[in-house]
Amino acid sequence: MQADATAARGDTRYLVASAAAILVVTMGARQALGLFVAPINEATGLGIVAISLAMAIGQFVWGLAQPIFGVVADRFGSRVVLIGGALTLAAGAVLTTSVSS
């Protein structure tokens, strides 16, 4: 019985560390976006309004997805959601480098 409790605690530590790492990366990127509005505007010529709208839509979708993925985590487990989130985050970071205006 003791070995099972130790294994569960070890899994929980990795789960919490993974969630914290994803939160640090995503919140860092979200909080820093405002610093890049002017350089993005200068580089692309899209305009501050279009860039701000894109950022606002991203924030809205992020907030809208929270309850949905909460239900998915309750149904399938936190590990599945964290792995899916990490893969989606990595794919988005890779695809961002190939976007052109």
Secondary structure by P-SEA (a helix, b strand, c coil): caaaaaaaaaaaaaaaaaaaaaaaaaaaaaaacccaaaaaaaaccccaaaaaaaaaaaaaaaaaaaaaaaaaaaaccaaaaaaaaaaaaaaaaaaaaaccc
